[in-house]
Amino acid sequence: MRHTSATPGPCLQPEAALSGHLTVLVSGAPDIGTRVLAERLRDAAGSGSPSLSLHVGEHPPHWLARMSDTGPQPLVLLVVDAQRGIDTEAHRYGLFASQLGVRRLLLAVTGMERMGWREDVFARLRHQYRAYAERLGIEQLTAIPLSLEGSDNIVEPSGRLPWYQGPTLLAQLQADTKLPSDKQPVAADAQPQVADQFAAHLLWLDDQPLYPGRVYRLRLNDREVDARVSEIKHLLQIDTLERMAAKRLRRDDLAFCNLALDQALPFNAAGECPATGTFRLYERTHDTLVACGLIAFGLRRATNIHRHAMKVDKASRAAANAQKPCVLWFTGLSGAGKSTVADRVEQRLQAAGKRTMLLDGDNVRHGLNRDLGFTDEDRVENIRRVGEVSKLMVEAGLITLASFISPFRSERRMVRELLEDGEFLEIFVDAPLEVCEARDPKGLYKKARAGTLPNFTGIDSPYEPPQAPDLHLSAGELDVDTLAEQVIDLLRQRGML
């Protein structure tokens, strides 16, 4: 994980936001001529124009990056196609603009030639988007009909639109350079908030779902930290603005979420300062962008909690127990023998006078995790909680045995990283699916095959085997005592006993 030491200062507006200069962010789907329109406007305005600069944002992450670069003052020029109508993409950009503090939009309706230059088509689209914009708090919407095919109403007025008496698109932009900004530059002594938790609007971009509790890398301004979505408050249906409950996010979902970081960062609300209020989420092991977000506000409780330094620490507890605490994490399919091996190992350790604690998947679900089911998102939260409990057990100086299917590598890695180097030992209890199914000690495979037990690992829910476990047990071939002895040997080799 990479961290940088730079700390952003006050949120100052870039020069593009100063009076007399207008930055225009041209927004719209790539296949309706968004970039072509921007180029024609740029050529007509002149490349050396000191008062007007145009940028194109055709995809949400790029669009938000442009908004961050240009400050909170750009005019958002939204391009829609007359034939296609107002689609989700048009709503999404308007929604983002409102969350970034934008209060006026310019709507360019292209392709009027394909609709016979009809006034009623244009009036209907203008009315539809104005009604949507008003719900977002957009105070001013100016709509202009035009054609890319003949450049009608882009630079010069069109004789084919006699019913339209307003300015051309270029004339409107030039007039907007003379309008006062929605906001004034932030004062020099204005400082960002600093917290390790905040609420944010999050747009999910990955094909793999987001599960609350899973750890990602968050990049904000020039800082990078580990972060997880701690709660999905609600999913926002972009076209209707309806709020819905959700336990996971899928591609293109937009949700209001709480995020928890592994260290505090300085930030502003995105509507006050996009540069320090917009962020990106990446996969932890590679630079795959999975989400982009806009910070709404910091969570107050994040600044009210402090660690209390205790006189008795992990080292003193471990010394009193005459052992090195660690977590033996047994992972594998249901029926592989995880609990059986873990139980035999704990018996051996107890007989040798060691202090232990065994956390078993079924037993934990009777108490701590009784509120969780077996969906993928519940499995993620199940392991997150158990990981935190395991860490406490290690703090107590215990050799902790954890027996959980724990199907996802990401969560097993998360538990490893909660602990100090060498304290987490991943033990893959490996038995082929056909062996586990033949054993079926609880009758679960039979139910899963019959369709009465959904989300069962190995049948209709995935299991990601460890790629480099600390110990690989051939549980389909060896007896439990031999497997337990291999675990004890591992503890000796690592100096835990």
C-alpha positions as CSV (number, residue, x, y, z in Angstrom):
1,M,0.0,0.0,0.0
2,R,1.3,3.4,-0.9
3,H,0.9,6.6,1.2
4,T,2.1,10.1,0.4
5,S,2.9,12.7,3.0
6,A,1.5,15.7,1.3
7,T,-1.4,17.4,3.1
8,P,-3.8,19.6,1.1
9,G,-4.2,23.1,2.3
10,P,-7.3,25.3,2.0
11,C,-9.6,24.6,-0.9
12,L,-8.6,27.5,-3.3
13,Q,-10.4,27.9,-6.6
14,P,-8.3,27.6,-9.7
15,E,-7.9,30.6,-12.0
16,A,-10.5,29.1,-14.3
17,A,-13.1,29.9,-11.7
18,L,-12.3,33.6,-11.7
19,S,-14.7,36.3,-13.0
20,G,-14.7,36.7,-16.7
21,H,-13.5,33.2,-17.5
22,L,-15.9,30.3,-18.1
23,T,-14.9,26.6,-18.1
24,V,-17.4,24.4,-19.8
25,L,-17.6,20.7,-19.2
26,V,-19.3,19.1,-22.2
27,S,-21.1,16.0,-21.0
28,G,-22.9,13.2,-22.8
29,A,-22.8,9.8,-24.3
30,P,-19.8,9.2,-26.7
31,D,-22.1,8.0,-29.6
32,I,-24.2,11.1,-30.0
33,G,-21.5,13.5,-31.0
34,T,-20.5,14.9,-27.7
35,R,-16.8,15.3,-28.6
36,V,-17.6,16.6,-32.1
37,L,-19.7,19.3,-30.7
38,A,-17.0,20.4,-28.2
39,E,-14.4,20.6,-31.0
40,R,-16.7,22.8,-33.2
41,L,-17.3,25.1,-30.3
42,R,-13.6,25.2,-29.5
43,D,-12.7,26.0,-33.1
44,A,-15.4,28.7,-33.3
45,A,-14.3,30.3,-30.0
46,G,-10.7,30.3,-31.0
47,S,-7.9,28.3,-29.4
48,G,-6.5,31.4,-27.9
49,S,-9.7,32.6,-26.3
50,P,-8.9,33.9,-22.8
51,S,-12.5,33.8,-21.6
52,L,-13.8,30.3,-22.6
53,S,-12.3,26.9,-22.3
54,L,-14.0,23.6,-23.1
55,H,-13.4,20.1,-21.8
56,V,-15.1,16.8,-22.6
57,G,-16.2,14.2,-20.0
58,E,-17.8,11.2,-21.7
59,H,-17.4,8.7,-18.9
60,P,-18.2,9.2,-15.2
61,P,-14.6,8.8,-13.7
62,H,-13.2,11.1,-16.4
63,W,-16.1,13.5,-15.9
64,L,-15.5,13.7,-12.2
65,A,-11.7,14.2,-12.7
66,R,-12.4,17.1,-15.0
67,M,-14.8,18.6,-12.4
68,S,-12.1,18.3,-9.8
69,D,-9.5,19.9,-12.1
70,T,-11.6,22.9,-13.0
71,G,-13.0,23.7,-9.6
72,P,-16.7,24.1,-8.6
73,Q,-17.5,26.8,-11.1
74,P,-17.7,25.1,-14.6
75,L,-20.8,25.3,-16.6
76,V,-22.1,21.8,-17.4
77,L,-23.2,21.5,-21.0
78,L,-25.3,18.4,-21.2
79,V,-25.7,16.9,-24.7
80,V,-28.8,14.7,-25.4
81,D,-30.0,13.3,-28.7
82,A,-33.5,14.3,-29.8
83,Q,-34.4,10.9,-31.1
84,R,-33.0,9.0,-28.1
85,G,-34.6,11.3,-25.6
86,I,-33.6,11.9,-22.0
87,D,-31.8,8.7,-20.9
88,T,-30.2,7.5,-17.7
89,E,-26.8,8.9,-18.8
90,A,-28.3,12.4,-19.0
91,H,-29.8,12.0,-15.6
92,R,-26.6,10.7,-14.1
93,Y,-24.6,13.8,-15.2
94,G,-27.2,16.2,-13.9
95,L,-27.3,14.3,-10.6
96,F,-23.5,14.4,-10.3
97,A,-23.5,18.1,-11.2
98,S,-26.0,18.9,-8.4
99,Q,-24.0,17.0,-5.9
100,L,-21.0,19.0,-6.8
101,G,-22.8,22.3,-6.1
102,V,-23.7,23.2,-9.7
103,R,-26.9,25.2,-9.9
104,R,-27.2,26.0,-13.6
105,L,-27.1,23.6,-16.6
106,L,-27.1,24.1,-20.4
107,L,-28.9,21.5,-22.4
108,A,-28.0,20.9,-26.0
109,V,-30.6,18.9,-27.9
110,T,-28.8,17.5,-31.0
111,G,-30.2,15.6,-34.0
112,M,-33.2,17.9,-34.6
113,E,-33.0,17.1,-38.3
114,R,-33.9,13.5,-37.7
115,M,-37.1,14.6,-35.9
116,G,-38.2,17.0,-38.7
117,W,-37.1,20.1,-36.7
118,R,-40.3,19.7,-34.7
119,E,-40.8,22.3,-31.9
120,D,-43.0,19.9,-29.9
121,V,-40.2,17.3,-29.7
122,F,-37.8,19.9,-28.3
123,A,-40.4,21.4,-25.9
124,R,-41.1,17.9,-24.5
125,L,-37.5,17.1,-23.9
126,R,-36.9,20.5,-22.3
127,H,-39.9,20.1,-20.0
128,Q,-38.8,16.6,-19.0
129,Y,-35.3,17.5,-18.1
130,R,-36.3,20.8,-16.4
131,A,-38.7,18.8,-14.1
132,Y,-35.8,16.4,-13.2
133,A,-33.3,19.3,-12.7
134,E,-35.7,21.1,-10.3
135,R,-35.8,18.0,-8.1
136,L,-32.0,18.1,-7.9
137,G,-32.0,21.7,-6.9
138,I,-30.8,23.0,-10.3
139,E,-32.0,26.6,-10.4
140,Q,-31.5,27.4,-14.0
141,L,-31.7,25.2,-17.1
142,T,-31.2,26.7,-20.6
143,A,-32.1,24.4,-23.6
144,I,-31.0,25.0,-27.2
145,P,-32.0,22.9,-30.2
146,L,-29.3,22.2,-32.8
147,S,-27.9,19.8,-35.5
148,L,-24.4,18.5,-35.8
149,E,-25.1,17.4,-39.3
150,G,-25.5,21.0,-40.6
151,S,-24.1,22.9,-37.6
152,D,-27.5,24.5,-37.2
153,N,-27.7,26.8,-34.1
154,I,-24.1,25.9,-33.0
155,V,-22.4,29.1,-34.2
156,E,-24.9,30.6,-36.6
157,P,-28.7,30.8,-36.3
158,S,-30.7,28.2,-38.3
159,G,-33.4,29.1,-40.8
160,R,-34.8,25.6,-40.2
161,L,-35.8,26.4,-36.6
162,P,-38.0,29.5,-37.1
163,W,-39.9,28.8,-33.9
164,Y,-36.7,29.1,-31.8
165,Q,-35.8,32.7,-31.0
166,G,-33.0,32.2,-28.5
167,P,-29.3,32.5,-28.9
168,T,-27.0,30.0,-30.6
169,L,-25.0,27.7,-28.4
170,L,-21.8,29.6,-28.8
171,A,-23.6,33.0,-28.2
172,Q,-25.1,31.5,-25.0
173,L,-21.6,30.3,-23.8
174,Q,-20.1,33.7,-24.5
175,A,-22.9,35.4,-22.6
176,D,-22.3,33.0,-19.7
177,T,-18.7,34.3,-19.3
178,K,-20.2,37.6,-18.1
179,L,-22.4,36.0,-15.5
180,P,-21.3,36.0,-11.8
181,S,-20.1,32.7,-10.4
182,D,-22.4,30.6,-8.4
183,K,-19.9,30.7,-5.6
184,Q,-17.0,32.9,-4.6
185,P,-13.4,31.6,-4.2
186,V,-12.9,30.0,-0.7
187,A,-11.1,32.2,1.8
188,A,-7.4,31.5,2.3
189,D,-7.8,30.3,5.9
190,A,-10.6,27.8,5.1
191,Q,-9.4,24.3,6.1
192,P,-10.7,20.9,5.2
193,Q,-12.2,18.4,7.7
194,V,-10.0,15.6,8.9
195,A,-11.6,12.2,9.7
196,D,-11.3,8.5,9.1
197,Q,-15.0,8.1,8.2
198,F,-17.3,9.9,5.9
199,A,-20.6,9.6,4.0
200,A,-20.4,9.7,0.2
201,H,-22.3,9.1,-3.0
202,L,-20.6,6.1,-4.6
203,L,-20.9,5.0,-8.3
204,W,-19.9,1.4,-8.7
205,L,-18.0,0.6,-11.9
206,D,-16.8,-2.9,-11.6
207,D,-18.4,-6.1,-12.9
208,Q,-17.8,-7.8,-9.5
209,P,-20.2,-6.6,-6.9
210,L,-19.3,-4.4,-4.0
211,Y,-19.8,-6.0,-0.6
212,P,-19.8,-3.9,2.6
213,G,-16.8,-4.7,4.7
214,R,-14.5,-5.6,1.8
215,V,-11.3,-3.6,1.8
216,Y,-10.3,-1.5,-1.2
217,R,-7.7,1.2,-1.9
218,L,-9.0,4.8,-1.8
219,R,-7.3,7.6,-3.6
220,L,-8.2,11.1,-2.5
221,N,-6.3,14.0,-3.9
222,D,-2.6,12.8,-3.6
223,R,-3.2,10.4,-0.7
224,E,-3.9,6.6,-0.8
225,V,-5.3,4.5,2.1
226,D,-7.2,1.3,2.7
227,A,-10.9,1.8,2.9
228,R,-14.1,-0.2,3.1
229,V,-17.8,0.6,2.7
230,S,-19.1,0.1,6.3
231,E,-22.8,0.6,5.4
232,I,-24.9,1.1,2.3
233,K,-27.5,3.6,3.4
234,H,-29.6,3.4,0.3
235,L,-29.4,2.8,-3.4
236,L,-30.5,5.7,-5.6
237,Q,-32.5,4.9,-8.7
238,I,-31.1,7.5,-11.0
239,D,-34.1,8.1,-13.3
240,T,-36.7,8.4,-10.6
241,L,-34.5,9.4,-7.6
242,E,-36.2,6.7,-5.6
243,R,-34.3,5.4,-2.6
244,M,-34.1,1.7,-2.2
245,A,-32.5,-0.7,0.3
246,A,-29.5,-2.7,-0.9
247,K,-26.9,-5.1,0.6
248,R,-24.5,-5.0,-2.4
249,L,-23.8,-2.7,-5.4
250,R,-23.6,-3.9,-9.0
251,R,-22.2,-2.1,-12.0
252,D,-23.5,1.4,-12.6
253,D,-25.4,1.4,-9.2
254,L,-25.3,4.7,-7.4
255,A,-25.6,4.6,-3.6
256,F,-25.2,6.7,-0.5
257,C,-22.8,5.0,1.7
258,N,-20.6,5.3,4.9
259,L,-16.9,4.6,4.3
260,A,-14.3,3.8,6.9
261,L,-10.6,4.5,6.3
262,D,-7.6,2.9,8.0
263,Q,-6.3,6.4,8.8
264,A,-7.7,10.0,8.9
265,L,-7.5,12.1,5.8
266,P,-8.2,15.8,5.1
267,F,-11.2,16.4,2.8
268,N,-14.0,18.8,1.9
269,A,-17.6,18.1,0.9
270,A,-17.6,17.6,-2.9
271,G,-20.1,20.5,-3.4
272,E,-17.6,22.9,-1.7
273,C,-14.4,21.7,-3.3
274,P,-14.3,18.9,-5.9
275,A,-10.5,18.7,-5.7
276,T,-10.6,17.4,-2.1
277,G,-14.1,16.0,-2.2
278,T,-14.0,13.4,-5.0
279,F,-12.2,10.1,-4.7
280,R,-11.7,6.8,-6.4
281,L,-11.7,3.2,-5.2
282,Y,-9.3,0.5,-6.6
283,E,-8.8,-3.2,-6.1
284,R,-6.2,-3.7,-3.4
285,T,-3.8,-5.8,-5.4
286,H,-3.8,-4.0,-8.7
287,D,-4.9,-0.7,-10.3
288,T,-8.4,-1.7,-11.4
289,L,-10.7,1.2,-10.9
290,V,-13.9,-0.1,-9.2
291,A,-15.8,3.0,-8.1
292,C,-15.7,6.8,-7.9
293,G,-17.3,8.9,-5.2
294,L,-18.3,12.3,-4.0
295,I,-18.0,13.1,-0.3
296,A,-21.1,14.5,1.4
297,F,-19.9,15.0,4.9
298,G,-17.6,13.6,7.6
299,L,-19.0,11.4,10.3
300,R,-18.8,13.1,13.7
301,R,-18.2,9.9,15.6
302,A,-14.9,9.4,13.7
303,T,-13.4,12.3,15.6
304,N,-14.8,11.4,19.0
305,I,-13.1,8.0,19.4
306,H,-9.6,7.6,20.7
307,R,-7.4,4.7,21.7
308,H,-6.7,4.3,25.4
309,A,-3.1,3.2,26.2
310,M,-3.2,0.2,28.5
311,K,-0.4,-0.8,30.9
312,V,-0.9,-4.5,30.3
313,D,-0.2,-5.2,26.6
314,K,-0.1,-8.1,24.2
315,A,3.6,-8.8,24.9
316,S,3.0,-9.1,28.7
317,R,0.0,-11.4,28.2
318,A,2.0,-13.6,25.8
319,A,4.8,-13.8,28.3
320,A,2.4,-14.8,31.1
321,N,1.1,-17.5,28.9
322,A,4.6,-18.6,27.9
323,Q,3.7,-18.8,24.2
324,K,3.5,-16.7,21.1
325,P,0.0,-15.8,20.2
326,C,-1.2,-16.3,16.6
327,V,-4.3,-17.2,14.5
328,L,-4.5,-20.6,12.8
329,W,-7.0,-19.9,10.1
330,F,-8.5,-23.1,8.7
331,T,-10.2,-22.6,5.4
332,G,-11.8,-25.1,3.0
333,L,-15.1,-26.4,1.6
334,S,-17.9,-27.6,3.9
335,G,-17.1,-31.2,4.9
336,A,-13.4,-30.9,4.2
337,G,-12.7,-31.5,7.9
338,K,-11.7,-28.0,9.1
339,S,-13.5,-28.1,12.5
340,T,-12.4,-31.7,13.1
341,V,-8.7,-30.9,12.5
342,A,-8.9,-27.6,14.5
343,D,-10.5,-29.4,17.4
344,R,-7.8,-32.1,17.4
345,V,-5.1,-29.5,17.3
346,E,-6.6,-27.6,20.2
347,Q,-6.7,-30.8,22.2
348,R,-3.0,-31.3,21.6
349,L,-2.2,-27.8,22.5
350,Q,-4.2,-27.9,25.7
351,A,-2.5,-31.2,26.7
352,A,0.8,-29.4,26.3
353,G,-0.3,-26.6,28.6
354,K,-0.9,-24.0,26.0
355,R,-3.7,-21.4,26.2
356,T,-6.1,-21.5,23.2
357,M,-9.4,-20.4,21.9
358,L,-11.3,-22.1,19.0
359,L,-13.7,-20.0,16.9
360,D,-15.9,-22.3,14.8
361,G,-18.1,-21.1,11.9
362,D,-21.3,-22.8,13.1
363,N,-20.8,-21.9,16.7
364,V,-20.2,-18.2,16.0
365,R,-23.4,-18.0,14.0
366,H,-25.3,-19.0,17.1
367,G,-24.3,-15.8,18.8
368,L,-22.1,-13.0,17.4
369,N,-23.2,-13.6,13.8
370,R,-26.7,-14.9,14.3
371,D,-28.1,-12.0,12.3
372,L,-26.2,-13.0,9.2
373,G,-27.3,-15.2,6.4
374,F,-25.2,-16.9,3.6
375,T,-25.3,-14.4,0.8
376,D,-22.0,-13.3,-0.5
377,E,-22.3,-9.9,1.3
378,D,-23.2,-11.7,4.6
379,R,-20.2,-14.0,4.2
380,V,-18.0,-10.9,3.9
381,E,-19.4,-9.4,7.0
382,N,-19.2,-12.7,8.8
383,I,-15.4,-12.9,8.2
384,R,-14.9,-9.2,9.0
385,R,-16.4,-9.7,12.5
386,V,-14.5,-12.9,13.1
387,G,-11.3,-11.3,12.0
388,E,-11.8,-8.5,14.6
389,V,-12.5,-11.1,17.3
390,S,-9.5,-13.1,16.3
391,K,-7.3,-10.0,16.7
392,L,-8.7,-9.5,20.2
393,M,-7.9,-13.1,21.1
394,V,-4.3,-12.6,19.9
395,E,-4.1,-9.4,22.0
396,A,-5.1,-11.6,24.9
397,G,-2.0,-13.7,24.2
398,L,-3.9,-16.8,23.0
399,I,-3.2,-19.3,20.2
400,T,-6.5,-18.8,18.3
401,L,-7.9,-21.4,16.0
402,A,-10.5,-20.2,13.5
403,S,-12.5,-22.7,11.4
404,F,-14.4,-21.0,8.6
405,I,-15.1,-21.8,5.0
406,S,-14.1,-18.1,4.3
407,P,-14.6,-18.5,0.6
408,F,-13.0,-15.2,-0.6
409,R,-9.3,-14.4,-0.7
410,S,-10.0,-10.8,-0.2
411,E,-11.4,-11.3,3.3
412,R,-8.8,-13.8,4.3
413,R,-6.2,-11.3,3.3
414,M,-8.0,-8.6,5.3
415,V,-7.8,-10.8,8.5
416,R,-4.1,-11.4,7.8
417,E,-3.5,-7.6,7.6
418,L,-5.3,-7.0,10.9
419,L,-2.5,-8.8,12.6
420,E,1.3,-8.3,12.9
421,D,3.6,-10.1,10.5
422,G,3.8,-13.8,11.3
423,E,0.7,-13.9,13.5
424,F,-1.7,-15.2,10.8
425,L,-1.2,-18.7,9.5
426,E,-3.5,-19.7,6.7
427,I,-4.2,-23.5,6.6
428,F,-5.9,-24.8,3.5
429,V,-7.9,-27.9,4.5
430,D,-8.1,-29.3,1.0
431,A,-10.5,-32.0,0.1
432,P,-12.0,-32.4,-3.4
433,L,-15.7,-31.4,-3.8
434,E,-16.7,-35.0,-4.5
435,V,-15.1,-36.2,-1.3
436,C,-16.8,-33.4,0.8
437,E,-20.1,-34.2,-0.9
438,A,-19.8,-37.9,-0.2
439,R,-19.1,-37.2,3.5
440,D,-21.9,-34.5,3.7
441,P,-22.0,-34.8,7.6
442,K,-24.7,-32.2,7.9
443,G,-26.7,-33.1,4.8
444,L,-26.1,-29.7,3.3
445,Y,-24.9,-30.8,-0.1
446,K,-28.0,-32.9,-0.5
447,K,-30.2,-29.8,0.3
448,A,-28.1,-27.6,-2.0
449,R,-28.4,-30.1,-4.9
450,A,-32.2,-30.2,-4.3
451,G,-32.3,-26.4,-4.5
452,T,-33.6,-26.0,-0.9
453,L,-30.3,-24.4,0.3
454,P,-29.2,-21.5,-1.9
455,N,-25.8,-19.8,-1.8
456,F,-24.0,-22.9,-0.8
457,T,-20.3,-22.8,-1.3
458,G,-19.0,-25.1,-4.0
459,I,-22.4,-25.6,-5.6
460,D,-23.9,-22.2,-6.4
461,S,-21.6,-19.9,-4.5
462,P,-17.8,-19.7,-5.4
463,Y,-14.8,-20.8,-3.3
464,E,-11.5,-19.2,-3.9
465,P,-8.7,-21.6,-2.7
466,P,-5.6,-20.1,-1.2
467,Q,-2.9,-19.4,-3.7
468,A,0.0,-19.6,-1.2
469,P,-1.2,-21.0,2.1
470,D,1.2,-21.3,5.1
471,L,0.1,-25.0,5.2
472,H,-1.7,-27.2,2.7
473,L,-3.4,-30.2,4.3
474,S,-4.4,-33.1,2.0
475,A,-7.6,-33.7,3.9
476,G,-9.0,-36.1,1.3
477,E,-6.2,-38.5,1.8
478,L,-4.8,-38.4,5.4
479,D,-6.4,-39.1,8.8
480,V,-7.1,-36.4,11.3
481,D,-4.2,-37.2,13.7
482,T,-1.7,-36.9,10.8
483,L,-3.2,-33.6,9.7
484,A,-3.2,-32.3,13.3
485,E,0.5,-33.3,13.7
486,Q,1.3,-31.3,10.5
487,V,-0.3,-28.2,12.1
488,I,1.7,-28.7,15.3
489,D,4.9,-29.0,13.3
490,L,4.1,-25.7,11.6
491,L,3.8,-24.0,15.0
492,R,7.1,-25.4,16.1
493,Q,8.8,-24.3,12.8
494,R,7.4,-20.8,13.3
495,G,8.6,-20.6,16.9
496,M,5.1,-20.3,18.3
497,L,5.5,-23.2,20.9
